[in-house]
Amino acid sequence: MKPARKTLRRPDELVAAGLIAHERRGEIEAVAARYALALTAEVAELIDPADPRDPIARQFVPAAAELDARPEEMADPIGDDAHSPLEGIVHRYPDRVLLKPVHVCAAYCRFCFRREVVGRARALSRAQLDAAMTYIRAHSQIWEVILTGGDPLVLSPRRLGQIVDMLAAIDHVKVIRVHTRVPVVAPARVTAALVRALRAPGKATYVVLHANHARELTLEARAACARLIDAGIPMLSQTVLLRGVNEEAAALGELMRALVECRIKPYYLHHGDLAPGTAQWRTGIEEGQALMRALHGRLSGLCQPTYVLDIPGGHGKSPIGPNYLARVGGTNGALRYEVEDFNGRRHAYPPARRESSL
């Protein structure tokens, strides 16, 4: 395996790499003092410093606007804390829990909804991990455990394998789902040993890739995903709707097609969360709905994610995509509807009965 290339972690390294102007160093140091900073070499090489609208830079290079928090923004925008019975566990839905063994990432997205925690909080101690497993064992309704954080794939294969083995020993846990950015931002980490660590006999393991722009799916990233999929691990994707990155139908459609070509099923398109200092990336909900309309019928059904909003306060995700069906009445107990096709034309359902000619 090739040696790891240098990850950029300080503002002066961003200056030296040509990713920020020298005169911006002071303001970026202020951002880095508040929020974690890291760009892997793979991410840095994707950025065109001459393009002020570069969609990769917009996701990973710090900006002074991150320190401008709005009144509606909050440190825990999706309410993890309200559903955390003990350290490392979030139990929001009856049949699944989040398990957060680590709070670091290979590279830090500037719009992260856990930006107040990632890169700062400690990884779970062995005692805390044991307590989390005890909680999962004690709640037989938990069918699925979602490994997140931070990014669980920054763990060594040995450490990751230990966690997977502990979950595999719990009979009522049938599905292990891993959310990660690593195949995109540090594809060399997806080694044969790491892939083996994710597999658990008798359990279904899924990996959900976080990708927001088609350019992230480099040849190396595609090969990393193929190593997982060829080993029998299905992959899904999640994408955040981001202004200046993928809020145009052409860009979003290109990403969804690229994912499907990699054998990755688009799963969620997240509306931007109300994390502090992230207003510059958030679109309006109507913009997101218009994008989903643009994808509908023009791209394969395989390319259609579910557009969701994680309701602030910990109330969970809800689909917020456009509605194509409207009730228009009915007679004698028979309901009638209008349904819109992908061209915007409306049709009666059931169709109006045609009188047969004599």
C-alpha positions as CSV (number, residue, x, y, z in Angstrom):
1,M,0.0,0.0,0.0
2,K,1.2,3.5,-0.8
3,P,2.2,5.7,2.2
4,A,-0.5,8.1,3.3
5,R,-0.1,11.6,1.8
6,K,-0.1,14.6,4.0
7,T,-3.4,15.9,5.4
8,L,-3.7,19.7,5.6
9,R,-4.7,20.7,9.1
10,R,-3.5,24.3,9.6
11,P,-4.3,27.6,7.8
12,D,-0.6,28.1,6.9
13,E,-0.7,24.8,5.1
14,L,-3.8,25.9,3.1
15,V,-1.9,29.1,2.2
16,A,1.2,27.0,1.1
17,A,-1.1,24.8,-1.0
18,G,-2.6,27.8,-2.8
19,L,-6.1,27.1,-1.4
20,I,-6.5,30.4,0.4
21,A,-4.8,33.8,-0.1
22,H,-2.2,34.8,2.4
23,E,-4.2,37.8,3.4
24,R,-7.0,35.5,4.5
25,R,-4.9,33.6,6.9
26,G,-5.9,35.5,10.0
27,E,-9.7,35.1,9.4
28,I,-9.2,31.3,8.7
29,E,-7.2,30.9,11.9
30,A,-10.2,32.3,13.7
31,V,-12.5,29.7,12.0
32,A,-10.0,26.9,12.7
33,A,-9.9,27.9,16.4
34,R,-13.6,27.2,16.6
35,Y,-14.2,24.3,14.2
36,A,-12.1,21.3,13.2
37,L,-10.0,21.6,10.0
38,A,-8.6,18.8,7.8
39,L,-8.3,18.3,4.1
40,T,-6.8,15.1,2.9
41,A,-4.4,15.2,0.0
42,E,-7.0,13.6,-2.2
43,V,-9.5,16.4,-1.5
44,A,-6.9,19.1,-2.0
45,E,-5.9,17.7,-5.4
46,L,-9.5,17.9,-6.5
47,I,-9.7,21.7,-5.9
48,D,-9.0,24.2,-8.7
49,P,-7.6,27.2,-6.8
50,A,-8.3,29.4,-9.8
51,D,-12.0,28.7,-9.7
52,P,-13.7,30.9,-7.1
53,R,-16.8,28.7,-7.5
54,D,-15.1,25.3,-7.1
55,P,-17.6,23.0,-5.6
56,I,-15.0,20.9,-3.7
57,A,-13.4,23.9,-2.2
58,R,-16.8,25.2,-1.1
59,Q,-17.3,22.0,0.9
60,F,-13.9,21.7,2.6
61,V,-12.0,25.1,2.6
62,P,-12.9,27.2,5.6
63,A,-14.6,30.6,5.2
64,A,-15.0,33.5,7.6
65,A,-18.8,33.3,7.2
66,E,-18.8,30.2,9.3
67,L,-18.5,32.4,12.4
68,D,-21.7,34.2,11.5
69,A,-24.4,32.3,13.3
70,R,-28.1,33.1,12.8
71,P,-30.7,33.2,15.5
72,E,-32.5,30.1,14.2
73,E,-29.3,28.0,14.1
74,M,-28.4,25.7,17.0
75,A,-25.4,23.7,18.3
76,D,-27.4,20.4,18.2
77,P,-29.7,21.0,15.2
78,I,-31.2,17.5,14.9
79,G,-31.5,16.9,18.7
80,D,-29.0,14.1,19.2
81,D,-28.6,15.0,22.9
82,A,-32.4,14.8,23.6
83,H,-32.3,11.1,22.5
84,S,-28.9,10.1,24.0
85,P,-29.5,7.8,27.0
86,L,-25.7,7.4,27.5
87,E,-22.5,8.4,25.8
88,G,-22.2,7.2,22.2
89,I,-25.8,6.1,21.8
90,V,-28.6,8.0,20.1
91,H,-32.0,6.2,20.2
92,R,-34.4,8.3,18.3
93,Y,-36.4,5.6,16.4
94,P,-37.7,2.4,18.0
95,D,-35.9,-0.2,15.9
96,R,-32.5,1.4,15.4
97,V,-29.8,3.3,17.2
98,L,-26.8,5.4,16.3
99,L,-23.5,4.2,17.8
100,K,-20.8,6.9,17.7
101,P,-17.5,5.2,18.6
102,V,-15.3,8.1,17.3
103,H,-15.7,11.8,16.7
104,V,-13.0,12.5,14.2
105,C,-13.1,12.4,10.4
106,A,-10.5,12.1,7.7
107,A,-11.6,15.4,6.3
108,Y,-14.1,17.9,7.8
109,C,-17.0,19.2,5.8
110,R,-17.6,22.9,6.6
111,F,-21.4,22.5,6.8
112,C,-21.4,19.5,9.2
113,F,-24.4,19.4,11.5
114,R,-22.2,18.0,14.2
115,R,-19.5,20.6,13.8
116,E,-19.6,21.6,17.4
117,V,-18.5,18.1,18.4
118,V,-16.5,16.5,15.6
119,G,-12.7,16.9,16.0
120,R,-13.2,17.9,19.6
121,A,-14.9,15.2,21.6
122,R,-13.1,12.1,22.7
123,A,-13.6,8.6,21.2
124,L,-15.5,6.2,23.4
125,S,-13.4,4.6,26.1
126,R,-13.6,0.8,26.4
127,A,-15.9,1.2,29.4
128,Q,-18.2,3.5,27.5
129,L,-18.3,1.2,24.5
130,D,-19.1,-1.7,26.8
131,A,-21.9,0.3,28.3
132,A,-23.2,1.1,24.8
133,M,-23.2,-2.6,23.9
134,T,-25.0,-3.4,27.2
135,Y,-27.7,-0.9,26.2
136,I,-28.1,-2.4,22.8
137,R,-28.3,-5.9,24.2
138,A,-30.9,-4.8,26.7
139,H,-33.3,-3.4,24.1
140,S,-34.5,-6.3,22.0
141,Q,-36.4,-4.0,19.6
142,I,-33.1,-2.7,18.2
143,W,-32.9,-4.4,14.8
144,E,-30.3,-2.0,13.2
145,V,-27.2,-0.3,14.5
146,I,-25.8,2.6,12.6
147,L,-22.1,3.4,13.0
148,T,-21.5,7.1,12.6
149,G,-19.7,9.8,14.5
150,G,-17.3,11.3,13.2
151,D,-16.4,8.7,10.6
152,P,-16.1,5.1,11.8
153,L,-13.9,4.2,8.9
154,V,-11.0,6.2,10.4
155,L,-10.7,3.4,12.9
156,S,-8.1,0.7,12.3
157,P,-9.4,-2.6,10.9
158,R,-8.6,-4.2,14.2
159,R,-10.6,-1.7,16.2
160,L,-13.5,-1.6,13.7
161,G,-13.6,-5.4,13.6
162,Q,-13.9,-5.6,17.4
163,I,-17.0,-3.3,17.3
164,V,-18.6,-5.3,14.5
165,D,-17.9,-8.6,16.3
166,M,-19.5,-7.2,19.4
167,L,-22.6,-6.2,17.5
168,A,-22.6,-9.5,15.6
169,A,-22.9,-11.4,18.9
170,I,-26.2,-9.6,19.7
171,D,-28.9,-11.9,18.3
172,H,-31.6,-9.2,17.7
173,V,-29.3,-6.9,15.8
174,K,-29.7,-8.0,12.2
175,V,-28.4,-5.0,10.3
176,I,-25.1,-3.0,10.7
177,R,-25.1,0.2,8.8
178,V,-21.9,2.4,8.4
179,H,-22.0,6.0,7.4
180,T,-18.7,7.3,5.9
181,R,-16.9,9.8,3.8
182,V,-13.7,7.8,3.7
183,P,-14.0,6.1,0.3
184,V,-14.2,9.6,-1.3
185,V,-11.7,11.6,0.9
186,A,-9.2,8.8,1.8
187,P,-9.9,5.9,-0.6
188,A,-6.6,4.1,0.3
189,R,-8.0,3.5,3.7
190,V,-10.5,1.0,2.2
191,T,-8.1,-1.9,2.4
192,A,-8.9,-5.6,2.2
193,A,-8.4,-5.8,6.0
194,L,-11.0,-3.0,6.5
195,V,-13.5,-4.6,4.2
196,R,-13.1,-7.9,6.1
197,A,-13.6,-6.1,9.4
198,L,-17.0,-4.8,8.2
199,R,-18.4,-8.3,7.4
200,A,-20.3,-10.1,10.1
201,P,-21.6,-13.7,9.6
202,G,-25.3,-13.8,9.8
203,K,-25.7,-10.0,9.7
204,A,-26.4,-7.6,6.8
205,T,-23.8,-4.9,6.5
206,Y,-24.6,-1.7,4.5
207,V,-22.2,1.2,3.8
208,V,-23.7,4.6,3.2
209,L,-21.4,6.9,1.3
210,H,-21.6,10.7,1.8
211,A,-21.0,12.4,-1.5
212,N,-22.2,15.8,-2.8
213,H,-20.7,16.3,-6.2
214,A,-19.8,14.0,-9.1
215,R,-16.2,15.1,-9.1
216,E,-15.7,13.4,-5.7
217,L,-16.1,10.1,-7.4
218,T,-12.6,9.8,-8.7
219,L,-11.2,6.6,-10.1
220,E,-9.6,5.9,-6.7
221,A,-12.9,6.5,-4.9
222,R,-14.8,4.3,-7.4
223,A,-12.2,1.5,-6.8
224,A,-12.6,1.9,-3.0
225,C,-16.4,1.5,-3.3
226,A,-15.9,-1.5,-5.7
227,R,-13.8,-3.2,-3.1
228,L,-16.7,-3.0,-0.6
229,I,-19.4,-3.9,-3.1
230,D,-17.5,-6.8,-4.6
231,A,-17.1,-8.2,-1.1
232,G,-20.9,-8.4,-0.9
233,I,-21.5,-5.2,1.1
234,P,-24.3,-3.1,-0.5
235,M,-23.8,0.6,-0.7
236,L,-26.3,3.5,-0.5
237,S,-25.6,7.2,-0.6
238,Q,-26.6,10.3,1.2
239,T,-26.2,13.8,-0.1
240,V,-26.7,17.3,1.4
241,L,-28.3,19.9,-0.8
242,L,-25.8,22.7,-0.8
243,R,-25.9,26.1,-2.4
244,G,-22.9,26.5,-4.7
245,V,-22.3,22.8,-4.9
246,N,-25.3,20.8,-6.2
247,E,-28.3,23.1,-6.2
248,E,-28.6,22.9,-10.0
249,A,-30.5,20.0,-11.6
250,A,-27.6,19.2,-14.0
251,A,-25.0,18.9,-11.1
252,L,-27.3,16.9,-8.9
253,G,-28.4,14.6,-11.7
254,E,-24.8,14.0,-12.7
255,L,-24.0,13.0,-9.2
256,M,-26.9,10.6,-8.9
257,R,-26.1,9.0,-12.2
258,A,-22.4,8.6,-11.2
259,L,-23.4,7.0,-7.9
260,V,-25.7,4.5,-9.7
261,E,-22.9,3.7,-12.2
262,C,-20.8,2.8,-9.2
263,R,-23.5,0.4,-8.0
264,I,-24.5,2.8,-5.2
265,K,-28.2,3.5,-4.7
266,P,-29.0,7.1,-3.9
267,Y,-30.8,7.0,-0.5
268,Y,-31.2,10.5,1.0
269,L,-31.0,14.1,-0.2
270,H,-30.8,16.1,3.0
271,H,-32.1,19.6,3.3
272,G,-29.4,21.6,5.1
273,D,-29.5,21.5,8.9
274,L,-29.6,24.6,11.1
275,A,-26.0,24.2,12.3
276,P,-24.2,27.4,13.4
277,G,-22.6,29.3,10.6
278,T,-24.0,27.2,7.8
279,A,-26.6,29.6,6.2
280,Q,-24.3,30.2,3.2
281,W,-25.0,26.6,2.1
282,R,-28.7,26.3,2.8
283,T,-31.3,26.5,0.0
284,G,-35.0,27.0,0.4
285,I,-37.2,24.0,0.6
286,E,-39.1,25.0,-2.5
287,E,-35.7,25.0,-4.4
288,G,-35.2,21.4,-3.2
289,Q,-38.6,20.4,-4.3
290,A,-38.1,21.9,-7.7
291,L,-34.9,19.9,-8.0
292,M,-36.7,16.7,-7.2
293,R,-39.3,17.5,-9.9
294,A,-36.5,18.1,-12.4
295,L,-35.0,14.7,-11.6
296,H,-38.4,12.9,-11.6
297,G,-39.1,11.2,-15.0
298,R,-35.9,12.6,-16.5
299,L,-33.5,10.3,-14.7
300,S,-33.9,6.6,-14.0
301,G,-35.8,5.6,-10.8
302,L,-32.5,4.2,-9.6
303,C,-31.2,7.8,-9.5
304,Q,-34.0,9.2,-7.2
305,P,-33.1,9.9,-3.6
306,T,-35.7,10.8,-0.9
307,Y,-35.6,14.5,-0.1
308,V,-35.7,14.8,3.7
309,L,-35.7,17.3,6.5
310,D,-34.3,16.3,9.9
311,I,-36.8,18.2,12.1
312,P,-35.0,20.4,14.6
313,G,-35.3,19.3,18.2
314,G,-34.8,15.6,17.6
315,H,-38.2,14.7,16.0
316,G,-36.6,12.7,13.2
317,K,-36.5,12.8,9.4
318,S,-39.6,13.5,7.3
319,P,-39.8,13.4,3.5
320,I,-40.4,16.9,2.1
321,G,-40.4,16.2,-1.6
322,P,-43.0,17.5,-4.0
323,N,-46.5,15.9,-4.1
324,Y,-47.9,14.7,-7.4
325,L,-51.3,13.6,-6.1
326,A,-54.3,15.8,-5.1
327,R,-57.8,14.7,-4.0
328,V,-60.4,16.4,-6.0
329,G,-63.6,14.9,-4.5
330,G,-65.8,12.0,-5.4
331,T,-69.3,10.7,-5.5
332,N,-71.2,7.8,-4.0
333,G,-68.2,6.9,-1.8
334,A,-65.7,6.7,-4.8
335,L,-62.7,9.0,-4.2
336,R,-61.3,10.9,-7.1
337,Y,-57.8,12.3,-7.6
338,E,-55.6,14.3,-10.0
339,V,-52.1,12.9,-10.5
340,E,-49.3,14.9,-12.2
341,D,-47.0,13.3,-14.7
342,F,-43.3,14.2,-15.1
343,N,-44.2,16.7,-17.8
344,G,-46.4,18.6,-15.4
345,R,-49.7,17.5,-17.0
346,R,-52.5,16.5,-14.7
347,H,-54.7,13.4,-15.2
348,A,-57.9,12.2,-13.5
349,Y,-57.6,9.0,-11.4
350,P,-59.5,6.8,-11.9
351,P,-60.0,8.0,-15.5
352,A,-63.4,9.3,-16.4
353,R,-65.6,6.5,-17.5
354,R,-66.3,6.5,-21.3
355,E,-69.8,5.7,-22.4
356,S,-69.7,2.8,-24.9
357,S,-71.3,3.5,-28.3
358,L,-74.3,1.5,-29.5
